[in-house]
Amino acid sequence: MTHPFTLTPLALAVSTVALTISGATWGMHETVVEVSVPLEQQSAFSVTPAQALSELQRTAGGVTVVDAQHYLTGRAGTMEDTLKLATGVFIQSRFGADEARVSIRGSGLQRTFHGRGLMLLQDGVPLNLADGGFDMQAIEPQATCYIEVERGANALRYGSSTLGGAINYVSQTGRTAPPLVLRAEAGSFDYQRYQASVAGQQGSADGYASFNFTEQAGFRDHARQRNQRLVGNVGWQLSPQIESRFYVTAVDTDSELPGNLTYAQLKANPRKADALSVNRDAKRDFALYRLANRTAITHDDNSQTEVTSYAAKKYLFHPLGFARIEQENRDLGLGLRHSRNTQWLGMTQSHVLGANWRRGLTVDEQCTYGGAPVTTHPCTTKTKSNKLTANNLELYGESRWAFTPATTVSLGGQWTDAQRKVAPGDVPLGPFYDQDYRRFSPKLGVLHHLTASLDVYANVSASYEPPSFSETTAGATFNQAQRARTYELGARAVTFFKGAQLSYDVSVYRAQLRNELLALTQNGTQTLTVNADQTVHQGVEAGLLAEAEQWRGQASYLYNDFKFQRDAQFGNHRIAGLPDQVLSAEFALRLPKQMWLGPTLRAASRAWVDHANTLAAPGYSVFGVKLNQTLSPGLSWFVEGRNLGDKRYAATTGVMRNAGGNDQAQFAPGEGRAVYVGASKAF
């Protein structure tokens, strides 16, 4: 089931057509006939980051907006590059690749690949597969306008049922992007990245298209990556009340996997790859095609109905040390959301009701190596071929009541009905099952405007996460869905101090979990997921942005206190997977001629590798520097140095039950000293 795929001819054709349209059609405003919808009409899907933040901050809980212009001042190649300063988000690439450990409040904290525990969206439409997993490589950072991060049940407006919440990448459109942008990045480890995008608007229609090519040899041996992404959208304002936009994504990504090392090996030579990964040519290659639509209808009473839909197909080729996995996924999804504002008893209310339906079919084929010689992809006979079906229905609603001009109370909830079914295929290999997961998850929150610039909030919520296919069974045992009750208290403000504008957002939370899904590494590379009985995730999420005329700084701090509770095997030990504390920060001084220069910092404390707390990755601090300049409108460049001390450290680790205090091959080395340069021009 190998599906060779390249975007290059398609991208060249699309780029040529788009450039022709941009110059020959959208540039001819003087010859366009008059249309009934004025050009200045506000688009529901083309809002600014400031407008998005203003809307999100009506939420009684932790939310963040990341403006793409902030991370585009340096290397912008991965999800880590985009989210490393986002409040409440832990993200760390395992070897400089797109794949990373991404977690909010400990969601899916054992995963360093193919994420779980979050709803990942593009323009409000889910990117997750129907069983809940998602791929970091599906995101194109340089085609993004801004990113919305809604932590925990604060993502209820998307129907998210996970502990972590939602991350929504909002695309550039023909209304927000320049007509033509060219960008190039290059640097250490043979890194190179090129992007070309076109955008335009004519009357009530607009369009945007971006093509990106990325390639690098990688810091480690056997870590070469090659990605091609074509993303775009076309929107129409069909009338003053109706707007519709189509989104297209095509991704071709190849990633060699270097595997993990023991800590002794990491310190001796962090560039080394695991021998079995090299011998089996371990990699994760896939092609993804996706078409989505988002349509908004504004009614006479100013209520709004939004309809979303998507169809996606994905081909995966995934040799590992223990087997070769090939999968074909086909996913469909529909969403319906209705919002309305009312007034009753002299008070203002806002309401939202919605439904999400997703269905996915996966043909899963594997072959094992058995006694075959250790050569690349030696298996030729399938040992497994099953059909995996996932169905999800999420019904959700929320009402916000402004009891006073300063105080709003929100009440909402979600009903989840999920099915996971595995049926035999050409080469059946069990277990086969048909499992259903159902539960209602309520939420109650209070938002109070303490002053004109300071908001405080509190909420209590429940979450519910059915397992994905890779987590549904633990041997002959079926895993239960993970559920939690979370309490949150926080404050956010914008204030001024000695000529500087200070923005901060601080949340304190405590989540009490039952049946937490814990993935454990066994036999070196295979994982097994089990349910823990009772666990607690609690911590602090803090973000700060300070800006003045001559300087600016940004920082994100996490305190993670994740523990078992009276567990029969682990007692009250800490849950392995994440550092206890993480700090990411940047500072820059303004130099002459619009030049900015300053240091960057990434620091983390010890991270346990095993739940028995006998083996840990030591803490680390990694320093860098960033220099960038805007020469003229639309023309900019940067130089960024990372890990300038060339520190040898473990960026992420695997997770085990009990290492017995012995050094294990569970450590993924962070990248060494690196320098990246880039330039972009908008026309």
C-alpha positions as CSV (number, residue, x, y, z in Angstrom):
1,M,0.0,0.0,0.0
2,T,2.7,2.5,-1.0
3,H,1.5,5.7,-2.6
4,P,4.3,7.8,-4.1
5,F,3.3,11.4,-4.2
6,T,4.9,14.8,-5.1
7,L,3.5,18.3,-4.9
8,T,6.1,19.9,-7.2
9,P,4.3,19.7,-10.6
10,L,0.9,20.5,-9.0
11,A,2.4,23.4,-7.0
12,L,4.1,24.9,-10.1
13,A,0.8,24.7,-12.0
14,V,-1.3,26.2,-9.2
15,S,1.3,28.9,-8.5
16,T,1.4,29.9,-12.2
17,V,-2.4,30.0,-12.4
18,A,-2.6,32.0,-9.2
19,L,0.0,34.5,-10.3
20,T,-1.8,34.9,-13.6
21,I,-5.1,35.5,-11.7
22,S,-3.5,37.9,-9.3
23,G,-2.0,40.0,-12.0
24,A,-4.6,39.7,-14.8
25,T,-7.8,39.7,-12.8
26,W,-7.6,40.8,-9.2
27,G,-5.3,43.6,-10.2
28,M,-7.9,45.0,-12.7
29,H,-10.0,46.8,-10.1
30,E,-10.7,49.7,-12.5
31,T,-12.5,47.4,-15.0
32,V,-14.6,45.4,-12.4
33,V,-18.3,45.9,-12.7
34,E,-20.2,47.1,-9.7
35,V,-21.3,44.4,-7.3
36,S,-24.0,44.4,-4.7
37,V,-21.7,43.6,-1.8
38,P,-19.3,46.5,-0.9
39,L,-15.6,45.7,-0.7
40,E,-15.3,47.2,2.7
41,Q,-17.9,44.7,4.2
42,Q,-16.5,42.9,7.2
43,S,-15.7,39.3,6.6
44,A,-16.6,36.8,9.3
45,F,-13.6,34.7,8.5
46,S,-11.0,37.4,7.9
47,V,-10.5,39.1,11.3
48,T,-7.4,40.5,12.8
49,P,-5.5,38.9,15.8
50,A,-6.7,41.8,18.0
51,Q,-10.3,41.2,17.1
52,A,-9.9,37.5,17.7
53,L,-8.3,38.1,21.1
54,S,-11.1,40.5,22.1
55,E,-13.7,37.9,21.3
56,L,-11.8,35.1,23.1
57,Q,-11.4,37.2,26.2
58,R,-15.2,37.0,26.8
59,T,-14.4,33.4,28.0
60,A,-14.3,32.7,31.7
61,G,-11.0,30.9,31.5
62,G,-7.5,30.7,30.0
63,V,-7.2,31.7,26.4
64,T,-4.4,33.0,24.2
65,V,-3.9,34.4,20.7
66,V,-0.5,34.1,19.0
67,D,0.0,36.7,16.2
68,A,2.0,35.1,13.4
69,Q,4.0,38.3,13.0
70,H,5.7,37.6,16.3
71,Y,7.2,34.2,15.3
72,L,7.9,35.2,11.7
73,T,10.8,37.4,13.1
74,G,12.8,34.1,13.4
75,R,12.8,30.6,12.0
76,A,9.2,29.6,11.4
77,G,9.3,25.9,10.4
78,T,7.5,23.8,13.0
79,M,4.7,23.9,15.5
80,E,7.3,24.3,18.2
81,D,8.5,27.5,16.5
82,T,4.9,28.9,16.5
83,L,3.8,27.8,20.0
84,K,6.9,27.9,22.2
85,L,5.9,31.2,23.8
86,A,2.1,30.5,24.0
87,T,0.8,30.6,27.5
88,G,-0.1,27.2,28.9
89,V,1.4,25.2,26.0
90,F,4.2,22.7,26.4
91,I,5.8,21.9,23.1
92,Q,9.2,20.3,22.4
93,S,10.4,18.8,19.2
94,R,12.0,15.4,19.8
95,F,14.8,15.9,17.2
96,G,14.2,19.2,15.5
97,A,11.4,17.8,13.4
98,D,7.8,18.7,13.0
99,E,6.8,15.9,15.4
100,A,6.9,17.0,19.0
101,R,5.5,16.4,22.4
102,V,2.7,19.0,22.6
103,S,0.5,19.1,25.8
104,I,-1.8,21.4,27.7
105,R,-2.4,20.6,31.3
106,G,-0.8,17.2,30.8
107,S,-2.9,16.1,27.9
108,G,-1.4,13.2,26.0
109,L,1.8,13.9,27.8
110,Q,3.5,10.6,26.9
111,R,3.2,11.2,23.1
112,T,6.2,12.6,21.2
113,F,4.5,11.9,17.8
114,H,1.1,11.8,16.3
115,G,-0.5,14.0,19.0
116,R,-3.4,13.2,21.2
117,G,-5.4,15.0,24.0
118,L,-6.0,18.2,22.0
119,M,-8.4,19.3,19.3
120,L,-6.2,20.7,16.5
121,L,-8.1,22.8,14.0
122,Q,-7.5,24.8,10.9
123,D,-9.9,27.8,10.6
124,G,-12.4,26.2,13.1
125,V,-12.5,22.9,11.2
126,P,-10.9,19.8,13.0
127,L,-7.6,18.4,11.7
128,N,-7.8,15.4,14.1
129,L,-8.5,12.0,12.6
130,A,-11.9,10.7,13.8
131,D,-10.3,8.6,16.5
132,G,-8.7,11.7,18.0
133,G,-5.1,11.6,16.8
134,F,-3.5,14.4,14.8
135,D,-0.4,15.1,12.7
136,M,1.8,18.1,13.4
137,Q,3.0,18.0,9.7
138,A,-0.5,19.1,8.6
139,I,0.1,22.6,9.8
140,E,1.8,25.3,7.6
141,P,3.0,28.0,10.0
142,Q,3.9,30.6,7.3
143,A,0.4,30.5,5.8
144,T,-1.1,31.3,9.2
145,C,-2.5,34.7,10.3
146,Y,-2.8,33.9,14.0
147,I,-3.3,31.0,16.4
148,E,-6.1,30.6,19.0
149,V,-5.3,28.6,22.1
150,E,-8.2,27.7,24.4
151,R,-7.1,25.7,27.3
152,G,-9.2,22.9,28.8
153,A,-13.0,23.3,28.7
154,N,-12.5,26.9,27.6
155,A,-12.6,25.3,24.1
156,L,-16.3,24.4,24.5
157,R,-17.3,26.6,21.5
158,Y,-15.6,24.1,19.3
159,G,-17.1,21.1,21.1
160,S,-13.7,20.0,22.4
161,S,-14.0,17.1,24.9
162,T,-10.4,16.7,25.8
163,L,-8.4,17.7,28.9
164,G,-6.1,20.0,26.9
165,G,-8.6,22.0,24.9
166,A,-8.1,23.3,21.4
167,I,-5.5,24.9,19.2
168,N,-6.9,26.7,16.1
169,Y,-4.6,27.8,13.3
170,V,-6.3,30.6,11.4
171,S,-5.2,31.0,7.7
172,Q,-4.4,34.0,5.8
173,T,-7.0,35.0,3.2
174,G,-7.2,37.2,0.2
175,R,-8.4,40.0,2.5
176,T,-5.6,39.7,5.1
177,A,-2.4,38.8,3.1
178,P,-0.3,40.8,0.6
179,P,-0.8,40.0,-3.1
180,L,2.6,38.2,-3.3
181,V,5.0,37.0,-0.5
182,L,8.3,35.3,-1.1
183,R,10.2,33.9,1.9
184,A,13.4,31.9,2.3
185,E,15.1,30.4,5.3
186,A,18.4,28.4,5.6
187,G,20.8,27.3,8.2
188,S,22.5,24.6,10.2
189,F,22.1,20.9,9.4
190,D,21.4,21.7,5.7
191,Y,18.1,23.4,6.7
192,Q,16.3,25.1,3.8
193,R,12.7,26.4,3.6
194,Y,11.1,28.3,0.8
195,Q,7.6,29.8,0.6
196,A,5.6,31.6,-2.1
197,S,2.1,32.8,-1.6
198,V,-0.4,34.8,-3.6
199,A,-3.5,36.6,-2.5
200,G,-6.2,38.8,-4.0
201,Q,-9.7,40.1,-3.8
202,Q,-12.2,41.1,-6.4
203,G,-15.6,42.4,-5.3
204,S,-17.1,39.9,-2.9
205,A,-14.6,37.1,-3.7
206,D,-11.1,36.6,-2.5
207,G,-8.5,33.9,-2.5
208,Y,-5.2,32.8,-1.1
209,A,-2.6,30.1,-2.0
210,S,0.7,29.2,-0.4
211,F,3.3,26.6,-1.5
212,N,6.1,25.6,0.9
213,F,9.1,23.4,0.5
214,T,11.3,22.3,3.5
215,E,14.3,20.0,3.7
216,Q,17.0,19.4,6.2
217,A,19.5,16.6,6.9
218,G,18.9,17.1,10.7
219,F,21.1,17.4,13.7
220,R,21.2,13.7,14.2
221,D,22.1,10.8,11.9
222,H,19.1,9.3,10.1
223,A,17.0,12.4,10.7
224,R,16.5,13.8,7.2
225,Q,13.2,15.5,6.5
226,R,11.5,16.7,3.4
227,N,8.1,18.4,3.4
228,Q,5.9,20.0,0.7
229,R,2.7,21.7,1.5
230,L,0.1,23.4,-0.6
231,V,-2.6,25.3,1.3
232,G,-5.2,27.7,0.1
233,N,-8.7,29.1,0.4
234,V,-11.3,30.8,-1.7
235,G,-14.2,32.8,-0.2
236,W,-17.3,34.5,-1.4
237,Q,-19.7,36.8,0.3
238,L,-22.8,35.5,-1.5
239,S,-24.9,38.2,0.1
240,P,-24.7,40.6,3.1
241,Q,-26.0,37.7,5.1
242,I,-24.1,34.7,3.7
243,E,-20.4,34.0,3.4
244,S,-18.7,30.8,2.4
245,R,-15.1,29.7,2.2
246,F,-13.4,26.6,0.8
247,Y,-10.1,25.4,2.1
248,V,-7.7,23.0,0.4
249,T,-4.6,21.3,1.9
250,A,-2.1,18.9,0.2
251,V,0.9,17.6,2.2
252,D,3.7,15.3,1.2
253,T,6.1,14.7,4.2
254,D,9.0,12.3,4.6
255,S,10.7,12.0,8.0
256,E,13.5,9.6,9.0
257,L,13.4,8.6,12.6
258,P,16.7,8.4,14.5
259,G,15.3,6.7,17.6
260,N,16.2,7.3,21.3
261,L,19.6,6.9,23.1
262,T,20.7,6.1,26.6
263,Y,21.7,9.1,28.5
264,A,25.3,8.0,28.4
265,Q,25.2,7.7,24.6
266,L,23.6,11.2,24.5
267,K,26.4,12.8,26.4
268,A,29.0,10.9,24.4
269,N,27.6,11.7,20.9
270,P,24.1,13.3,20.7
271,R,24.2,13.1,16.9
272,K,24.2,9.3,16.9
273,A,21.1,7.4,15.8
274,D,19.8,4.2,17.3
275,A,21.3,1.3,15.5
276,L,17.9,-0.6,15.0
277,S,16.3,2.6,13.6
278,V,19.0,2.9,11.0
279,N,19.0,-0.8,10.1
280,R,15.2,-0.9,9.7
281,D,15.3,2.5,8.0
282,A,12.7,3.8,10.4
283,K,10.6,6.6,9.1
284,R,7.2,8.2,9.1
285,D,6.1,9.3,5.6
286,F,2.6,10.3,4.6
287,A,0.6,12.2,2.1
288,L,-2.5,14.1,3.1
289,Y,-5.3,15.6,1.0
290,R,-8.0,17.7,2.6
291,L,-10.9,19.8,1.4
292,A,-13.0,21.8,3.9
293,N,-15.8,24.3,3.8
294,R,-17.1,26.9,6.3
295,T,-20.3,28.8,5.7
296,A,-21.8,31.5,7.9
297,I,-25.4,32.7,7.7
298,T,-26.4,35.8,9.5
299,H,-30.2,36.0,10.2
300,D,-32.4,39.1,10.5
301,D,-32.2,39.0,14.3
302,N,-28.4,39.1,14.1
303,S,-28.1,35.4,15.2
304,Q,-25.7,33.4,13.2
305,T,-25.6,29.8,11.9
306,E,-22.3,28.3,10.9
307,V,-21.9,25.1,8.9
308,T,-18.6,23.3,8.5
309,S,-17.6,20.2,6.6
310,Y,-14.5,18.4,5.5
311,A,-13.2,15.3,3.7
312,A,-9.6,14.0,4.1
313,K,-7.6,11.2,2.8
314,K,-4.2,10.1,4.2
315,Y,-1.6,7.5,3.2
316,L,1.0,6.5,5.8
317,F,4.2,4.5,5.3
318,H,5.8,3.8,8.7
319,P,8.6,1.3,9.1
320,L,9.7,0.9,12.7
321,G,12.1,-1.4,14.5
322,F,9.5,-4.0,15.3
323,A,7.2,-3.9,12.2
324,R,6.3,-1.9,9.1
325,I,3.0,-0.1,9.3
326,E,1.0,1.1,6.3
327,Q,-2.4,2.8,6.6
328,E,-5.0,4.5,4.5
329,N,-7.3,6.9,6.2
330,R,-10.5,8.4,4.9
331,D,-12.3,10.9,7.2
332,L,-15.5,12.9,6.9
333,G,-16.9,15.5,9.2
334,L,-19.8,17.9,9.6
335,G,-20.4,20.7,12.1
336,L,-23.4,22.9,12.9
337,R,-23.2,25.9,15.3
338,H,-25.8,28.5,16.0
339,S,-25.2,31.6,18.2
340,R,-27.6,34.2,19.3
341,N,-27.7,37.2,21.6
342,T,-30.9,37.9,23.7
343,Q,-32.1,40.3,26.4
344,W,-34.3,39.1,29.2
345,L,-35.2,40.6,32.6
346,G,-33.0,43.6,31.7
347,M,-29.9,41.4,31.3
348,T,-27.9,40.5,28.2
349,Q,-27.3,36.9,27.2
350,S,-25.4,35.1,24.5
351,H,-26.0,31.5,23.6
352,V,-24.4,28.9,21.4
353,L,-25.6,25.4,20.4
354,G,-23.7,23.1,18.2
355,A,-23.0,19.6,16.9
356,N,-20.0,17.9,15.5
357,W,-20.1,14.6,13.6
358,R,-16.9,12.8,12.5
359,R,-16.4,9.4,10.9
360,G,-13.2,7.7,9.9
361,L,-12.2,4.5,8.2
362,T,-8.7,3.2,8.4
363,V,-7.2,0.2,6.6
364,D,-4.4,-0.9,8.8
365,E,-1.8,-3.2,7.3
366,Q,1.4,-4.5,9.0
367,C,4.2,-6.9,8.4
368,T,6.7,-8.1,11.0
369,Y,10.3,-8.9,10.4
370,G,10.5,-12.2,12.2
371,G,13.8,-13.9,11.6
372,A,14.6,-11.8,8.5
373,P,18.0,-10.3,8.2
374,V,18.5,-6.8,9.5
375,T,18.1,-4.8,6.3
376,T,15.8,-2.0,5.2
377,H,12.1,-3.0,4.9
378,P,12.8,-6.7,4.7
379,C,9.2,-7.9,5.2
380,T,7.2,-8.7,2.1
381,T,4.2,-10.6,3.4
382,K,1.4,-8.9,5.3
383,T,0.9,-10.3,8.8
384,K,-2.1,-8.0,9.6
385,S,-4.8,-6.2,7.7
386,N,-7.8,-4.9,9.6
387,K,-10.5,-2.2,9.1
388,L,-10.8,0.4,11.8
389,T,-13.9,2.6,12.1
390,A,-14.3,5.6,14.4
391,N,-17.6,7.5,14.8
392,N,-18.0,10.6,17.0
393,L,-21.0,12.7,17.8
394,E,-20.6,15.8,20.0
395,L,-23.5,17.9,21.1
396,Y,-22.7,21.1,23.0
397,G,-24.1,24.3,24.2
398,E,-23.3,27.3,26.4
399,S,-25.1,30.4,27.7
400,R,-23.5,33.5,29.1
401,W,-25.5,35.8,31.3
402,A,-24.4,39.3,32.1
403,F,-25.9,39.7,35.5
404,T,-24.2,43.1,36.0
405,P,-22.2,45.2,33.6
406,A,-19.1,43.7,35.3
407,T,-20.0,40.1,35.9
408,T,-20.9,37.3,33.4
409,V,-21.8,33.8,34.4
410,S,-21.5,31.0,31.8
411,L,-23.2,27.6,32.0
412,G,-22.7,24.9,29.4
413,G,-22.0,21.3,28.6
414,Q,-21.3,18.6,26.0
415,W,-22.6,15.2,25.3
416,T,-20.1,12.8,23.7
417,D,-21.0,9.6,21.9
418,A,-18.0,7.8,20.4
419,Q,-17.5,4.4,18.8
420,R,-14.3,2.5,18.1
421,K,-14.6,-0.6,16.0
422,V,-12.0,-3.0,14.6
423,A,-13.1,-5.6,12.1
424,P,-11.0,-8.3,10.4
425,G,-9.6,-7.5,6.9
426,D,-7.6,-9.6,4.4
427,V,-5.2,-10.8,7.1
428,P,-7.2,-10.7,10.3
429,L,-5.2,-10.4,13.6
430,G,-7.2,-9.5,16.7
431,P,-8.4,-8.4,19.1
432,F,-11.6,-7.3,17.2
433,Y,-14.0,-5.2,19.1
434,D,-16.9,-2.7,18.9
435,Q,-16.7,-0.3,21.8
436,D,-19.0,2.6,22.7
437,Y,-18.1,5.6,24.9
438,R,-20.8,8.0,26.1
439,R,-20.8,10.8,28.7
440,F,-22.1,14.3,29.5
441,S,-19.5,16.9,30.6
442,P,-20.8,20.2,32.2
443,K,-19.1,23.5,32.7
444,L,-19.8,26.5,35.0
445,G,-17.7,29.8,34.8
446,V,-17.7,33.3,36.1
447,L,-15.9,36.3,34.5
448,H,-15.6,39.6,36.4
449,H,-14.2,42.9,35.2
450,L,-12.5,44.0,38.3
451,T,-11.3,47.2,36.7
452,A,-11.3,48.5,33.1
453,S,-8.1,46.7,32.4
454,L,-8.2,43.7,34.8
455,D,-10.4,40.6,34.5
456,V,-10.6,37.7,37.0
457,Y,-12.2,34.4,36.2
458,A,-13.0,31.0,37.7
459,N,-14.6,27.9,36.4
460,V,-15.2,24.2,37.1
461,S,-15.6,21.8,34.2
462,A,-15.6,18.2,33.2
463,S,-13.8,16.6,30.3
464,Y,-14.1,13.3,28.5
465,E,-11.7,11.6,26.1
466,P,-12.3,8.3,24.4
467,P,-9.2,6.4,23.5
468,S,-7.8,6.5,20.0
469,F,-7.2,3.2,18.1
470,S,-3.6,2.9,19.3
471,E,-4.9,3.2,22.9
472,T,-8.1,1.2,22.9
473,T,-6.7,-2.1,24.1
474,A,-4.0,-3.1,26.5
475,G,-3.5,-6.7,25.5
476,A,-6.8,-8.4,26.0
477,T,-8.2,-5.6,28.2
478,F,-10.3,-2.7,26.8
479,N,-9.2,0.7,28.1
480,Q,-11.9,3.0,29.4
481,A,-12.3,6.7,28.4
482,Q,-10.3,9.2,30.3
483,R,-12.4,11.7,32.3
484,A,-11.6,14.6,34.5
485,R,-13.0,17.4,36.7
486,T,-11.0,20.6,36.4
487,Y,-11.0,23.7,38.7
488,E,-9.5,26.9,37.3
489,L,-8.8,30.4,38.8
490,G,-7.1,33.2,36.9
491,A,-6.6,36.8,35.9
492,R,-5.6,38.7,32.8
493,A,-4.8,42.4,32.4
494,V,-3.4,45.1,30.2
495,T,-1.7,47.9,32.1
496,F,1.0,50.5,31.6
497,F,4.2,50.9,33.6
498,K,6.8,53.6,33.0
499,G,5.9,54.0,29.4
500,A,5.6,50.3,28.7
501,Q,2.4,48.3,28.0
502,L,2.2,45.1,30.0
503,S,-0.1,42.2,29.2
504,Y,-0.3,39.2,31.4
505,D,-2.4,36.1,31.8
506,V,-2.1,33.8,34.8
507,S,-4.1,30.6,35.6
508,V,-4.0,28.2,38.4
509,Y,-5.8,24.8,37.8
510,R,-6.3,21.5,39.4
511,A,-7.7,18.5,37.4
512,Q,-8.8,15.3,39.1
513,L,-8.6,12.5,36.6
514,R,-10.0,9.0,36.4
515,N,-8.8,6.3,34.0
516,E,-6.0,8.6,32.7
517,L,-4.6,7.1,29.4
518,L,-0.9,6.5,30.0
519,A,1.2,5.3,27.1
520,L,4.2,3.2,28.1
521,T,7.3,2.3,26.0
522,Q,8.1,-1.4,26.0
523,N,10.7,-3.4,24.0
524,G,12.5,-0.3,23.1
525,T,10.1,1.2,20.5
526,Q,6.6,-0.3,21.0
527,T,4.0,1.4,23.2
528,L,1.3,0.1,25.4
529,T,-1.5,2.3,26.8
530,V,-3.1,1.5,30.1
531,N,-5.7,3.3,32.4
532,A,-4.4,4.7,35.6
533,D,-6.9,4.7,38.5
534,Q,-6.8,8.2,40.0
535,T,-4.3,11.0,39.1
536,V,-4.1,14.7,39.7
537,H,-2.8,17.3,37.3
538,Q,-2.3,20.8,38.8
539,G,-0.2,23.7,38.0
540,V,0.3,27.3,37.0
541,E,0.2,28.8,33.5
542,A,1.6,32.3,33.2
543,G,2.3,34.5,30.2
544,L,3.7,38.0,30.0
545,L,4.1,40.4,27.1
546,A,5.8,43.8,27.6
547,E,6.3,46.4,24.9
548,A,7.9,49.8,24.9
549,E,9.2,52.1,22.1
550,Q,12.8,50.9,22.6
551,W,12.4,47.3,23.9
552,R,10.0,44.4,24.1
553,G,9.9,41.1,25.9
554,Q,7.8,38.0,26.1
555,A,7.8,35.0,28.5
556,S,5.8,31.9,29.2
557,Y,6.1,29.9,32.4
558,L,4.6,26.5,33.3
559,Y,4.6,24.7,36.7
560,N,3.5,21.1,36.2
561,D,2.6,19.0,39.3
562,F,1.2,15.7,37.9
563,K,0.9,12.8,40.4
564,F,-0.7,9.4,40.9
565,Q,-3.1,9.2,43.9
566,R,-2.7,6.2,46.1
567,D,-1.9,4.1,43.1
568,A,-1.4,0.4,43.9
569,Q,1.8,0.3,41.9
570,F,3.1,3.9,42.0
571,G,1.7,5.3,45.2
572,N,1.8,9.1,45.0
573,H,4.8,9.3,42.5
574,R,5.0,12.0,39.9
575,I,3.7,11.1,36.4
576,A,6.5,10.8,33.9
577,G,6.7,12.7,30.7
578,L,7.0,16.5,31.4
579,P,9.4,18.7,33.3
580,D,8.1,20.1,36.6
581,Q,8.9,23.7,35.4
582,V,9.4,25.2,32.0
583,L,10.4,28.8,31.0
584,S,10.5,30.2,27.5
585,A,11.5,33.8,27.0
586,E,12.6,36.4,24.4
587,F,13.9,40.0,24.9
588,A,14.9,42.5,22.2
589,L,16.3,46.0,22.1
590,R,15.5,48.4,19.3
591,L,18.6,49.5,17.4
592,P,18.8,52.2,14.7
593,K,17.0,51.6,11.4
594,Q,14.2,49.3,12.7
595,M,16.7,46.7,13.8
596,W,15.9,44.5,16.9
597,L,18.5,42.4,18.8
598,G,18.1,40.3,21.9
599,P,18.5,37.0,23.7
600,T,16.3,33.9,23.8
601,L,16.0,31.3,26.6
602,R,14.5,27.9,27.0
603,A,14.9,26.3,30.4
604,A,13.3,23.2,32.0
605,S,13.7,21.3,35.2
606,R,14.1,17.6,35.7
607,A,11.7,15.3,33.8
608,W,11.0,11.8,35.0
609,V,11.3,9.0,32.5
610,D,9.6,6.3,34.5
611,H,6.5,6.4,36.8
612,A,8.5,4.7,39.5
613,N,10.6,7.8,39.6
614,T,14.0,6.0,39.4
615,L,15.3,7.6,36.1
616,A,15.1,11.2,35.0
617,A,16.3,13.6,32.3
618,P,18.3,16.4,34.0
619,G,17.1,19.9,33.7
620,Y,18.7,22.3,31.2
621,S,19.0,25.9,30.0
622,V,19.6,26.8,26.4
623,F,20.4,30.3,25.2
624,G,20.2,31.9,21.8
625,V,20.1,35.3,20.1
626,K,17.9,36.8,17.5
627,L,18.5,39.8,15.2
628,N,15.9,41.1,12.8
629,Q,15.2,44.2,10.7
630,T,12.5,45.7,8.5
631,L,14.3,47.6,5.7
632,S,11.3,48.9,3.9
633,P,7.6,48.1,3.8
634,G,7.3,44.4,3.1
635,L,11.1,43.6,3.2
636,S,12.6,42.0,6.3
637,W,15.4,39.6,7.3
638,F,16.6,37.8,10.4
639,V,19.5,35.9,11.9
640,E,18.8,33.5,14.7
641,G,21.3,31.5,16.8
642,R,20.0,28.6,18.9
643,N,21.7,26.6,21.7
644,L,24.8,28.8,21.3
645,G,26.5,27.0,24.2
646,D,26.2,23.8,22.3
647,K,24.7,22.1,25.4
648,R,24.0,18.4,25.3
649,Y,20.6,17.7,26.8
650,A,17.5,15.6,26.4
651,A,14.8,17.5,24.7
652,T,12.2,14.8,25.3
653,T,12.1,11.2,26.6
654,G,10.1,8.0,26.3
655,V,7.9,7.0,29.3
656,M,8.3,3.7,31.2
657,R,6.8,1.9,34.1
658,N,10.0,1.3,36.0
659,A,13.5,1.7,34.8
660,G,14.9,0.3,38.0
661,G,17.4,3.2,38.2
662,N,19.2,1.9,35.1
663,D,20.1,4.1,32.1
664,Q,17.7,3.2,29.3
665,A,17.4,4.1,25.6
666,Q,14.6,6.6,26.2
667,F,16.4,10.0,25.6
668,A,15.9,12.2,22.5
669,P,18.8,14.6,22.2
670,G,18.0,18.3,21.7
671,E,19.6,20.1,18.7
672,G,23.2,21.4,19.1
673,R,24.5,24.8,18.2
674,A,22.6,26.2,15.2
675,V,22.4,29.4,13.2
676,Y,19.5,30.2,10.8
677,V,19.0,33.1,8.4
678,G,16.0,34.2,6.5
679,A,14.5,37.0,4.4
680,S,11.0,37.8,3.1
681,K,9.5,40.3,0.7
682,A,5.8,41.2,0.4
683,F,4.7,42.9,-2.8
